Amino acid sequence: MSVGILGLGRMGAQIARRLHKNNINVIAWNRSPGPREEFSAIGGLTAESPTELIEKLSAAGSPKIVWLMLPAGGLVDEFLFGPKALSLSKGDVVIDGGNSFYRDSQRRAKKLAENGIHFFDSGTSGGVWGEKNGFSIMVGGPAPVFPVIEPIFKVLAAGNGNSYGLVGKTGAGHFVKMVHNAIEYGMMEAIAEGFGVLRASEFKDLDFSQIAHIWSKGSVVSSWLVDLAKNIFDTENLDNVVGYIHHTGEGKWTIDEAKRLGVSVPVMEDSFRVRMESEKPENQEIFSNKIVALLRKQFGGHEVKYK
């Protein structure tokens, strides 16, 4: 089985390596040469251009399966519909594994379907740990075609290869991932605020690493995020951290969708507001803001500002 991957960023490179190590024939392209060279160094096949990638995929057999790991927005449209769009044929399959807005995914699927090309939107979670532990994958698209690409998801998935699923029609994968990310906002904020309360209490000798460890074993709030909080207290000096929390589109998209649907989401709204307000210097010493920023670094490799 062959798959072409366009985009070897933080997530794309992990996906390419995990597939390659599990005997999926990967042909990878990235705009800058460094990631291509790194993939070649482990025996992976690369292409110098998207055109060459499609040529190599065509030679490998039919249908061509193309996995896009590109930033959400116009770049995806450029590769699919622009002047130098990928040369795809009837029966080929496109998987968008980035964090595209679900309505954009529906629009792209409809346009590709006019030429008999199948489109799947794949919400992919797992951060920098996904290559080793596997990913959680939420897929939307045409059910009759899903078996063609299902072996790819089995290889990538965590939980002995079962942490994936076709969750619904086109757009459902990115919609579910969008909501997942907004839930993540609220969970991180609650954990961080809890440690903020502990820090402000009269109990000045509390060992936050110890507490996170206790909470991570059998507690109702036990979670991977609590495990990562322990890592933070073991390895980071929070006095040196700037409490700025970067935010991506998914949280705001979820809040906007909730308003459209008439659903109250105060936790998501408040956690998003905290991120927006963390841009102000006067809020960057808030203890909980520093923890959230570091949690994002722990699971996703996201940049943290230091003093």
C-alpha positions as CSV (number, residue, x, y, z in Angstrom):
1,M,0.0,0.0,0.0
2,S,1.3,3.4,-0.9
3,V,0.4,6.9,0.4
4,G,1.8,10.3,-0.6
5,I,2.2,12.8,2.3
6,L,2.5,16.5,1.5
7,G,3.8,18.4,4.5
8,L,6.5,17.1,6.9
9,G,5.9,19.5,9.8
10,R,5.7,18.4,13.4
11,M,2.7,16.1,12.9
12,G,3.2,15.2,9.2
13,A,6.8,14.0,9.9
14,Q,5.5,11.8,12.7
15,I,2.8,10.3,10.6
16,A,5.2,9.6,7.7
17,R,7.7,7.9,10.0
18,R,5.1,5.8,11.8
19,L,3.7,4.6,8.5
20,H,7.1,3.9,7.1
21,K,8.2,1.9,10.1
22,N,5.1,-0.2,9.8
23,N,5.7,-1.2,6.1
24,I,3.4,1.3,4.4
25,N,5.1,2.7,1.3
26,V,5.3,6.4,2.0
27,I,6.4,9.0,-0.6
28,A,6.9,12.3,1.2
29,W,7.3,15.9,0.1
30,N,7.9,19.1,2.0
31,R,8.5,22.6,0.7
32,S,11.8,23.0,2.6
33,P,14.4,20.3,2.0
34,G,15.4,19.6,5.6
35,P,12.5,17.4,6.6
36,R,12.7,15.5,3.3
37,E,16.4,14.8,4.1
38,E,15.5,13.6,7.6
39,F,12.9,11.2,6.2
40,S,15.3,10.0,3.5
41,A,17.9,9.3,6.3
42,I,15.6,6.6,7.7
43,G,15.1,5.0,4.3
44,G,11.9,6.9,3.4
45,L,11.1,7.8,-0.2
46,T,10.8,11.5,-1.0
47,A,9.9,13.7,-3.9
48,E,11.5,17.0,-5.0
49,S,8.1,18.4,-5.9
50,P,4.4,17.7,-5.6
51,T,4.4,16.8,-9.3
52,E,7.1,14.2,-8.7
53,L,5.2,12.8,-5.8
54,I,2.1,12.2,-7.9
55,E,4.2,10.6,-10.6
56,K,5.8,8.2,-8.1
57,L,2.4,7.4,-6.6
58,S,1.0,6.7,-10.1
59,A,3.8,4.3,-10.7
60,A,3.0,2.5,-7.4
61,G,-0.5,1.6,-8.4
62,S,-4.1,2.8,-8.3
63,P,-5.9,4.5,-6.7
64,K,-3.5,7.2,-5.6
65,I,-3.9,8.1,-1.9
66,V,-2.7,11.6,-1.0
67,W,-2.5,12.7,2.7
68,L,-2.3,16.5,3.2
69,M,-0.6,17.8,6.3
70,L,-0.8,21.5,5.5
71,P,-1.8,24.6,7.5
72,A,-5.6,25.2,7.4
73,G,-6.8,27.7,4.8
74,G,-5.8,28.7,1.3
75,L,-2.8,26.5,1.0
76,V,-5.1,23.4,1.0
77,D,-7.2,24.9,-1.8
78,E,-4.0,25.8,-3.7
79,F,-2.9,22.2,-3.8
80,L,-6.3,20.8,-4.7
81,F,-7.7,23.5,-7.1
82,G,-5.0,26.1,-7.9
83,P,-3.1,26.6,-11.1
84,K,-0.6,23.9,-10.1
85,A,-3.1,21.6,-8.4
86,L,-2.2,18.0,-7.8
87,S,-2.9,15.8,-10.9
88,L,-5.6,13.5,-9.5
89,S,-7.8,11.1,-11.3
90,K,-11.2,9.5,-10.9
91,G,-11.1,7.0,-7.9
92,D,-8.2,8.7,-6.2
93,V,-8.4,9.6,-2.5
94,V,-7.5,12.8,-0.7
95,I,-7.1,12.8,3.1
96,D,-6.8,16.2,4.8
97,G,-5.1,15.5,8.1
98,G,-4.7,19.1,9.2
99,N,-7.0,21.2,11.3
100,S,-9.2,22.6,8.5
101,F,-12.6,24.2,9.2
102,Y,-15.2,21.5,8.7
103,R,-17.3,23.6,6.2
104,D,-14.2,24.1,4.1
105,S,-13.8,20.3,4.1
106,Q,-17.3,19.8,2.9
107,R,-16.8,22.4,0.1
108,R,-13.6,20.7,-1.0
109,A,-15.2,17.2,-1.0
110,K,-18.1,18.4,-3.1
111,K,-15.8,20.0,-5.7
112,L,-13.5,17.0,-5.9
113,A,-16.5,14.6,-6.2
114,E,-17.4,16.3,-9.4
115,N,-14.4,14.6,-10.9
116,G,-14.9,11.3,-9.1
117,I,-12.2,12.0,-6.4
118,H,-12.9,10.9,-2.9
119,F,-12.2,13.2,0.1
120,F,-11.8,12.4,3.8
121,D,-11.3,14.8,6.6
122,S,-9.1,13.3,9.3
123,G,-8.9,15.0,12.7
124,T,-5.6,13.8,14.2
125,S,-4.7,14.1,17.9
126,G,-1.6,12.8,19.7
127,G,0.9,15.6,19.6
128,V,4.6,14.9,19.8
129,W,3.9,11.5,21.4
130,G,1.8,10.2,18.5
131,E,4.7,8.5,16.6
132,K,5.6,6.4,19.6
133,N,2.2,5.8,21.2
134,G,-0.2,6.1,18.3
135,F,-2.7,8.8,17.4
136,S,-6.4,9.3,18.0
137,I,-8.0,9.8,14.6
138,M,-11.5,11.1,13.8
139,V,-12.5,10.6,10.2
140,G,-15.3,12.0,8.1
141,G,-16.1,10.9,4.5
142,P,-17.9,8.4,2.3
143,A,-18.4,5.1,4.1
144,P,-18.2,2.9,1.0
145,V,-14.7,4.1,0.2
146,F,-13.4,4.0,3.8
147,P,-12.1,0.4,3.6
148,V,-9.6,1.5,0.9
149,I,-7.8,3.7,3.4
150,E,-8.6,2.0,6.7
151,P,-5.3,0.1,6.9
152,I,-3.5,3.4,7.1
153,F,-5.5,4.5,10.2
154,K,-5.0,1.1,11.8
155,V,-1.2,1.6,11.6
156,L,-1.4,5.1,12.9
157,A,-3.9,4.6,15.7
158,A,-3.2,4.2,19.4
159,G,-4.8,1.6,21.6
160,N,-3.6,-1.5,19.7
161,G,-4.7,0.1,16.5
162,N,-8.3,0.8,17.4
163,S,-8.3,4.4,18.4
164,Y,-9.7,5.6,15.1
165,G,-13.1,5.6,13.4
166,L,-15.2,6.9,10.6
167,V,-17.3,9.2,12.8
168,G,-19.7,10.4,10.1
169,K,-20.2,12.0,6.7
170,T,-17.8,14.5,5.1
171,G,-16.9,17.2,7.6
172,A,-17.6,15.1,10.7
173,G,-14.0,14.3,11.3
174,H,-12.8,17.9,11.4
175,F,-15.9,18.9,13.3
176,V,-15.3,16.3,16.0
177,K,-11.6,17.3,16.2
178,M,-12.6,21.0,16.4
179,V,-14.8,20.2,19.5
180,H,-12.0,18.0,20.9
181,N,-9.6,20.9,20.8
182,A,-12.1,23.2,22.5
183,I,-12.7,20.6,25.3
184,E,-8.9,20.5,25.6
185,Y,-8.9,24.3,26.3
186,G,-11.3,23.8,29.2
187,M,-9.5,20.8,30.7
188,M,-6.1,22.5,30.6
189,E,-7.5,25.7,32.1
190,A,-9.2,23.8,35.0
191,I,-6.1,21.8,35.9
192,A,-3.9,25.0,35.7
193,E,-6.4,27.0,37.8
194,G,-6.5,24.2,40.4
195,F,-2.8,24.4,40.9
196,G,-3.1,28.2,41.0
197,V,-5.4,27.9,44.0
198,L,-3.1,25.4,45.7
199,R,-0.2,27.8,45.2
200,A,-2.1,30.7,46.7
201,S,-3.2,28.7,49.8
202,E,-1.8,28.8,53.3
203,F,-0.2,25.5,52.6
204,K,3.1,26.8,51.4
205,D,5.0,23.5,51.4
206,L,2.8,21.6,48.9
207,D,4.8,19.5,46.4
208,F,2.9,20.0,43.2
209,S,4.7,17.1,41.5
210,Q,3.7,14.8,44.3
211,I,0.1,16.0,44.1
212,A,0.0,15.6,40.3
213,H,1.3,12.1,40.7
214,I,-1.4,11.2,43.3
215,W,-4.1,12.6,41.1
216,S,-2.8,10.6,38.1
217,K,-3.3,7.3,39.9
218,G,-6.9,6.3,40.4
219,S,-8.3,9.8,40.8
220,V,-11.5,11.0,39.1
221,V,-9.4,13.7,37.5
222,S,-6.6,11.4,36.4
223,S,-5.6,12.0,32.8
224,W,-2.7,12.4,30.4
225,L,-2.9,16.2,31.0
226,V,-2.3,15.6,34.8
227,D,0.6,13.3,33.9
228,L,2.1,16.1,31.8
229,A,1.5,18.6,34.6
230,K,3.7,16.3,36.8
231,N,6.4,16.5,34.1
232,I,6.2,20.3,34.2
233,F,6.7,20.5,37.9
234,D,9.6,18.0,37.6
235,T,11.4,19.8,34.8
236,E,10.5,23.4,34.5
237,N,11.2,26.6,36.6
238,L,7.9,28.4,36.3
239,D,9.5,31.6,37.5
240,N,11.3,31.8,34.1
241,V,8.2,31.2,32.0
242,V,6.1,33.9,30.3
243,G,2.4,33.1,30.7
244,Y,1.4,33.7,27.1
245,I,-0.9,31.0,25.7
246,H,-1.1,30.8,21.9
247,H,-4.5,29.9,20.5
248,T,-5.5,28.3,17.2
249,G,-8.7,28.6,15.3
250,E,-10.5,25.5,16.7
251,G,-11.5,26.9,20.0
252,K,-13.1,30.0,18.5
253,W,-14.7,27.9,15.7
254,T,-16.4,25.7,18.3
255,I,-17.7,28.7,20.3
256,D,-19.1,30.2,17.1
257,E,-20.7,26.9,16.1
258,A,-22.2,26.5,19.6
259,K,-23.8,30.0,19.4
260,R,-25.2,29.1,16.0
261,L,-26.7,25.9,17.4
262,G,-28.0,27.6,20.6
263,V,-25.7,25.6,22.9
264,S,-24.3,27.2,26.0
265,V,-20.5,26.7,26.4
266,P,-19.3,28.9,29.2
267,V,-16.2,26.9,30.1
268,M,-15.0,27.0,26.5
269,E,-15.7,30.7,26.2
270,D,-13.9,31.5,29.5
271,S,-10.9,29.4,28.6
272,F,-10.6,31.0,25.2
273,R,-11.0,34.5,26.8
274,V,-8.1,33.6,29.1
275,R,-5.9,32.8,26.1
276,M,-6.8,36.1,24.4
277,E,-6.1,38.0,27.6
278,S,-2.7,36.3,28.1
279,E,-1.4,38.5,25.2
280,K,-1.4,41.4,27.7
281,P,1.9,41.6,29.6
282,E,0.1,42.2,32.9
283,N,-1.5,38.7,32.7
284,Q,1.7,36.8,31.8
285,E,2.8,36.3,35.4
286,I,-0.5,34.5,36.2
287,F,0.6,31.0,37.5
288,S,-2.2,29.1,35.7
289,N,-1.3,30.8,32.4
290,K,2.2,29.5,32.7
291,I,1.0,26.0,33.3
292,V,-1.3,26.0,30.3
293,A,1.5,27.3,28.1
294,L,3.7,24.5,29.3
295,L,1.1,21.9,28.9
296,R,0.8,22.9,25.2
297,K,4.6,22.5,25.0
298,Q,4.4,19.1,26.6
299,F,1.9,17.5,24.4
300,G,2.3,19.4,21.2
301,G,5.8,20.8,21.1
302,H,4.4,24.3,21.0
303,E,6.7,27.2,21.6
304,V,6.9,28.7,25.1
305,K,8.3,32.1,25.8
306,Y,10.9,32.3,28.5
307,K,12.3,35.4,30.3
